[in-house]
Amino acid sequence: MARIPETEIQRVKTQCDLVALVQSRGVALKQQGSNWTGLCPFHDDRKTPNLIVTPGKGLFRCMASGCGKTGNAIQFVQWHDGVSFRHAFELLANGGTVAFEQTGGRTKVSTVPKLPCPLSPDGDEAVLLDEIADFYHQRLARNPAALD
């Protein structure tokens, strides 16, 4: 697959109406001076409008300490829709209404379960190493391919 020319990436970043793009993803924005603010779709805080969109620079940033997402229109589509850089670029580069279609206002959520950490945080290094070895020993003992 051919590399996307940097000039095309810059064109998409500068020509995309970031405010309209963010609003098309279900985020209500309110103008405050030259910036727009709203609730960040990348974390669960639903009280404080932490997302700041600066259309003059084509950038957005979440000011919440636990989130901190920042970037341009391509990155917003990547994170919000859960697509690759190339796919996000192609959605925005082709223009038209496809880039601004409503996605239901929900960020893609991972379907991969997050496992709890098998280590106790208060142990010293030797104990941690033993816990790690035991963890992998138990997992491999249950795996038929590893036993073969």
Backbone as CSV, one residue per row, in Angstrom:
resi,resn,N_x,N_y,N_z,CA_x,CA_y,CA_z,C_x,C_y,C_z
1,MET,0.843,-1.172,0.000,0.000,0.000,0.000,0.891,1.239,0.000
2,ALA,0.588,2.183,-0.843,1.420,3.373,-0.992,1.317,4.284,0.219
3,ARG,2.405,4.954,0.483,2.461,5.908,1.584,1.629,7.142,1.226
4,ILE,0.943,7.683,2.204,0.118,8.874,1.982,1.051,10.090,1.957
5,PRO,0.999,10.907,0.903,1.865,12.084,0.859,1.559,13.044,2.017
6,GLU,2.602,13.590,2.585,2.458,14.516,3.715,1.613,15.731,3.339
7,THR,1.691,16.165,2.082,0.890,17.319,1.645,-0.599,17.008,1.718
8,GLU,-0.971,15.759,1.398,-2.380,15.360,1.483,-2.851,15.291,2.932
9,ILE,-1.998,14.806,3.804,-2.342,14.749,5.227,-2.559,16.152,5.761
10,GLN,-1.662,17.070,5.404,-1.795,18.459,5.857,-3.059,19.103,5.290
11,ARG,-3.379,18.782,4.042,-4.585,19.337,3.421,-5.832,18.908,4.188
12,VAL,-5.903,17.626,4.521,-7.065,17.119,5.262,-7.143,17.774,6.630
13,LYS,-6.012,17.898,7.304,-5.994,18.507,8.637,-6.479,19.952,8.606
14,THR,-6.087,20.705,7.598,-6.448,22.123,7.552,-7.841,22.368,6.981
15,GLN,-8.305,21.524,6.070,-9.594,21.768,5.438,-10.782,21.180,6.191
16,CYS,-10.534,20.262,7.093,-11.635,19.628,7.812,-12.198,20.580,8.870
17,ASP,-13.522,20.692,8.927,-14.188,21.487,9.956,-14.266,20.629,11.217
18,LEU,-13.292,20.837,12.108,-13.172,19.997,13.291,-14.379,20.120,14.211
19,VAL,-14.931,21.304,14.340,-16.114,21.498,15.190,-17.281,20.666,14.657
20,ALA,-17.526,20.728,13.356,-18.614,19.952,12.757,-18.350,18.455,12.878
21,LEU,-17.099,18.051,12.738,-16.739,16.645,12.856,-17.015,16.121,14.263
22,VAL,-16.575,16.865,15.275,-16.785,16.452,16.670,-18.283,16.418,16.982
23,GLN,-19.020,17.417,16.527,-20.462,17.440,16.769,-21.168,16.301,16.050
24,SER,-20.657,15.903,14.889,-21.280,14.798,14.153,-21.112,13.468,14.879
25,ARG,-20.176,13.411,15.810,-19.963,12.197,16.595,-20.735,12.237,17.914
26,GLY,-21.683,13.170,18.037,-22.562,13.202,19.200,-22.062,14.028,20.364
27,VAL,-21.045,14.830,20.175,-20.510,15.663,21.250,-21.102,17.065,21.113
28,ALA,-21.824,17.503,22.143,-22.404,18.849,22.136,-21.313,19.845,22.511
29,LEU,-21.061,20.803,21.627,-20.032,21.807,21.871,-20.666,23.169,22.088
30,LYS,-20.010,23.961,22.927,-20.471,25.308,23.229,-19.299,26.252,22.988
31,GLN,-19.558,27.338,22.254,-18.472,28.252,21.935,-18.118,29.116,23.131
32,GLN,-16.814,29.235,23.383,-16.289,30.104,24.433,-15.093,30.834,23.847
33,GLY,-15.335,32.036,23.368,-14.296,32.792,22.682,-14.008,32.149,21.336
34,SER,-12.725,31.915,21.057,-12.372,31.284,19.784,-12.371,29.759,19.879
35,ASN,-12.543,29.228,21.081,-12.569,27.778,21.288,-13.984,27.268,21.494
36,TRP,-14.146,25.964,21.410,-15.405,25.288,21.682,-15.138,24.259,22.766
37,THR,-16.062,24.098,23.704,-15.877,23.137,24.787,-17.057,22.172,24.835
38,GLY,-16.767,20.977,25.355,-17.812,19.968,25.492,-17.317,18.812,26.336
39,LEU,-18.190,17.845,26.538,-17.826,16.653,27.296,-16.984,15.740,26.412
40,CYS,-15.906,15.247,26.959,-14.989,14.391,26.208,-15.614,13.005,26.001
41,PRO,-15.628,12.512,24.764,-16.193,11.185,24.513,-15.234,10.039,24.838
42,PHE,-14.011,10.353,25.249,-13.003,9.330,25.464,-12.885,8.860,26.908
43,HIS,-13.629,9.465,27.814,-13.650,8.985,29.199,-15.037,9.220,29.784
44,ASP,-15.283,8.728,30.991,-16.635,8.678,31.547,-17.107,9.910,32.308
45,ASP,-16.291,10.931,32.450,-16.726,12.121,33.183,-17.861,12.804,32.421
46,ARG,-19.018,12.911,33.033,-20.186,13.500,32.372,-20.654,14.773,33.055
47,LYS,-19.758,15.424,33.808,-20.130,16.660,34.501,-19.339,17.864,34.018
48,THR,-18.047,17.676,33.780,-17.165,18.788,33.449,-16.816,18.768,31.967
49,PRO,-17.071,19.869,31.252,-16.693,19.917,29.827,-15.177,20.084,29.686
50,ASN,-14.460,18.965,29.572,-13.002,18.976,29.503,-12.449,19.044,28.093
51,LEU,-13.276,18.753,27.099,-12.794,18.734,25.717,-12.782,20.156,25.167
52,ILE,-11.633,20.576,24.677,-11.494,21.906,24.078,-11.117,21.722,22.616
53,VAL,-11.907,22.310,21.733,-11.658,22.245,20.295,-11.253,23.639,19.837
54,THR,-10.091,23.730,19.190,-9.580,24.998,18.677,-9.598,24.926,17.155
55,PRO,-10.688,25.412,16.529,-10.813,25.268,15.076,-9.749,26.039,14.305
56,GLY,-9.257,27.151,14.850,-8.227,27.930,14.163,-6.944,27.146,13.948
57,LYS,-6.645,26.250,14.877,-5.450,25.411,14.769,-5.773,23.998,14.306
58,GLY,-7.069,23.654,14.262,-7.476,22.321,13.851,-7.105,21.256,14.865
59,LEU,-7.144,21.611,16.156,-6.732,20.697,17.215,-7.805,20.557,18.281
60,PHE,-7.781,19.419,18.971,-8.638,19.213,20.138,-7.758,18.716,21.273
61,ARG,-8.232,18.906,22.509,-7.504,18.414,23.678,-8.478,18.208,24.825
62,CYS,-8.329,17.082,25.510,-9.086,16.834,26.726,-8.197,17.249,27.892
63,MET,-8.721,18.097,28.738,-7.941,18.618,29.855,-8.054,17.750,31.105
64,ALA,-8.800,16.673,31.074,-8.929,15.795,32.234,-7.610,15.064,32.458
65,SER,-7.215,14.954,33.716,-5.920,14.358,34.018,-5.859,12.879,33.650
66,GLY,-6.958,12.160,33.726,-6.953,10.743,33.411,-7.057,10.442,31.928
67,CYS,-7.361,11.441,31.117,-7.569,11.207,29.682,-6.423,11.824,28.885
68,GLY,-6.457,13.131,28.719,-5.376,13.825,28.034,-5.295,13.596,26.537
69,LYS,-6.348,13.067,25.905,-6.324,12.863,24.451,-6.175,14.212,23.766
70,THR,-5.337,14.243,22.773,-5.110,15.462,22.022,-4.761,15.097,20.585
71,GLY,-5.077,15.978,19.668,-4.727,15.694,18.282,-5.518,16.515,17.292
72,ASN,-5.550,16.000,16.055,-6.214,16.691,14.953,-7.445,15.892,14.525
73,ALA,-8.031,16.270,13.416,-9.263,15.626,12.945,-9.053,14.145,12.635
74,ILE,-7.923,13.802,12.041,-7.664,12.408,11.696,-7.570,11.571,12.966
75,GLN,-6.866,12.075,13.954,-6.714,11.337,15.208,-8.041,11.228,15.955
76,PHE,-8.871,12.255,15.874,-10.175,12.181,16.526,-10.996,11.042,15.935
77,VAL,-11.018,10.939,14.616,-11.773,9.869,13.960,-11.167,8.515,14.317
78,GLN,-9.838,8.436,14.351,-9.176,7.186,14.731,-9.654,6.702,16.088
79,TRP,-9.559,7.558,17.092,-9.890,7.163,18.455,-11.389,6.966,18.640
80,HIS,-12.182,7.861,18.085,-13.621,7.779,18.308,-14.240,6.590,17.593
81,ASP,-13.859,6.377,16.338,-14.474,5.321,15.535,-13.717,3.994,15.640
82,GLY,-12.524,4.024,16.240,-11.738,2.805,16.387,-11.212,2.275,15.071
83,VAL,-10.717,3.173,14.212,-10.204,2.776,12.909,-8.721,3.134,12.809
84,SER,-8.076,2.631,11.772,-6.655,2.910,11.559,-6.463,4.335,11.053
85,PHE,-5.201,4.774,11.052,-4.877,6.113,10.546,-5.305,6.235,9.085
86,ARG,-4.963,5.220,8.279,-5.295,5.265,6.851,-6.806,5.347,6.633
87,HIS,-7.577,4.530,7.368,-9.027,4.541,7.216,-9.595,5.905,7.610
88,ALA,-9.124,6.455,8.732,-9.591,7.771,9.163,-9.238,8.832,8.125
89,PHE,-8.025,8.755,7.590,-7.603,9.701,6.555,-8.504,9.593,5.335
90,GLU,-8.776,8.375,4.889,-9.604,8.190,3.699,-11.032,8.678,3.916
91,LEU,-11.567,8.466,5.124,-12.907,8.986,5.414,-12.949,10.503,5.258
92,LEU,-11.923,11.169,5.787,-11.908,12.640,5.746,-11.458,13.165,4.388
93,ALA,-10.547,12.471,3.717,-10.028,12.947,2.432,-11.071,12.870,1.334
94,ASN,-11.921,11.859,1.393,-12.945,11.709,0.367,-14.049,12.743,0.517
95,GLY,-14.073,13.399,1.659,-15.063,14.453,1.878,-16.478,13.925,1.854
96,GLY,-17.382,14.773,1.494,-18.781,14.366,1.453,-19.337,14.159,2.851
97,THR,-20.476,13.537,2.907,-21.141,13.374,4.199,-20.675,12.151,4.960
98,VAL,-19.950,11.240,4.302,-19.560,10.007,4.979,-18.679,10.284,6.199
99,ALA,-17.855,11.302,6.144,-16.980,11.617,7.268,-17.757,12.200,8.437
100,PHE,-18.915,12.781,8.148,-19.671,13.462,9.198,-20.946,12.719,9.583
101,GLU,-21.036,11.447,9.209,-22.220,10.681,9.571,-22.228,10.390,11.060
102,GLN,-23.393,10.413,11.635,-23.565,10.135,13.063,-23.211,8.682,13.339
103,THR,-22.374,8.456,14.339,-21.970,7.092,14.682,-22.659,6.619,15.947
104,GLY,-23.671,7.327,16.400,-24.366,6.919,17.610,-23.813,7.592,18.850
105,GLY,-22.757,8.387,18.704,-22.212,9.108,19.839,-21.468,8.243,20.837
106,ARG,-21.098,7.031,20.454,-20.385,6.153,21.376,-19.012,5.820,20.829
107,THR,-18.021,5.904,21.671,-16.677,5.523,21.303,-16.592,4.006,21.269
108,LYS,-15.828,3.479,20.343,-15.661,2.031,20.247,-15.032,1.522,21.539
109,VAL,-15.605,0.470,22.065,-15.125,-0.112,23.309,-14.488,-1.454,22.987
110,SER,-13.357,-1.719,23.599,-12.648,-2.971,23.372,-13.478,-4.143,23.877
111,THR,-13.478,-5.231,23.117,-14.196,-6.437,23.531,-13.256,-7.442,24.198
112,VAL,-11.977,-7.111,24.239,-11.000,-7.989,24.868,-11.068,-7.781,26.379
113,PRO,-11.287,-8.866,27.139,-11.376,-8.692,28.596,-10.024,-8.311,29.193
114,LYS,-10.058,-7.443,30.178,-8.837,-7.046,30.863,-8.679,-7.933,32.084
115,LEU,-7.561,-8.639,32.134,-7.299,-9.553,33.229,-6.721,-8.804,34.422
116,PRO,-7.053,-9.246,35.625,-6.447,-8.610,36.795,-4.967,-8.964,36.865
117,CYS,-4.195,-8.088,37.432,-2.766,-8.318,37.570,-2.543,-9.473,38.548
118,PRO,-1.772,-10.484,38.150,-1.564,-11.634,39.030,-0.536,-11.374,40.129
119,LEU,0.079,-10.217,40.138,1.124,-9.901,41.107,0.581,-9.055,42.242
120,SER,1.120,-9.269,43.415,0.752,-8.393,44.526,1.721,-7.215,44.531
121,PRO,1.214,-5.985,44.626,2.076,-4.811,44.493,3.013,-4.581,45.676
122,ASP,2.783,-5.236,46.804,3.599,-4.950,47.976,4.751,-5.943,48.179
123,GLY,4.961,-6.879,47.228,6.024,-7.874,47.376,7.367,-7.339,46.908
124,ASP,8.458,-7.985,47.392,9.771,-7.583,46.913,10.078,-8.305,45.602
125,GLU,11.221,-8.026,45.004,11.523,-8.536,43.667,11.594,-10.055,43.591
126,ALA,12.170,-10.712,44.598,12.279,-12.177,44.575,10.892,-12.818,44.641
127,VAL,10.027,-12.256,45.469,8.669,-12.776,45.581,7.916,-12.540,44.271
128,LEU,8.108,-11.382,43.664,7.457,-11.084,42.392,7.897,-12.062,41.310
129,LEU,9.182,-12.376,41.266,9.680,-13.306,40.268,9.059,-14.689,40.464
130,ASP,8.932,-15.133,41.723,8.289,-16.415,42.000,6.815,-16.401,41.581
131,GLU,6.127,-15.301,41.851,4.724,-15.185,41.466,4.570,-15.230,39.946
132,ILE,5.478,-14.587,39.234,5.431,-14.590,37.770,5.645,-16.009,37.243
133,ALA,6.646,-16.692,37.778,6.924,-18.061,37.345,5.729,-18.971,37.619
134,ASP,5.109,-18.841,38.799,3.927,-19.646,39.128,2.761,-19.344,38.190
135,PHE,2.580,-18.058,37.887,1.498,-17.644,36.996,1.633,-18.324,35.631
136,TYR,2.811,-18.236,35.023,3.014,-18.827,33.712,3.002,-20.352,33.768
137,HIS,3.505,-20.917,34.839,3.455,-22.370,34.988,2.007,-22.863,34.990
138,GLN,1.129,-22.194,35.724,-0.282,-22.570,35.773,-0.934,-22.437,34.402
139,ARG,-0.646,-21.357,33.692,-1.251,-21.131,32.377,-0.776,-22.182,31.364
140,LEU,0.526,-22.459,31.386,1.066,-23.430,30.428,0.599,-24.842,30.743
141,ALA,0.386,-25.152,32.008,-0.066,-26.497,32.391,-1.471,-26.780,31.879
142,ARG,-2.257,-25.738,31.614,-3.626,-25.895,31.096,-3.698,-25.841,29.584
143,ASN,-2.587,-25.584,28.929,-2.574,-25.404,27.477,-2.102,-26.693,26.802
144,PRO,-2.978,-27.380,26.055,-2.593,-28.653,25.415,-1.409,-28.495,24.442
145,ALA,-1.363,-27.412,23.725,-0.265,-27.213,22.766,1.064,-27.082,23.509
146,ALA,1.057,-26.417,24.648,2.286,-26.266,25.423,2.697,-27.595,26.038
147,LEU,1.723,-28.401,26.434,2.049,-29.717,27.019,2.633,-30.665,25.986
148,ASP,2.200,-30.557,24.726,2.735,-31.409,23.655,4.180,-31.053,23.400
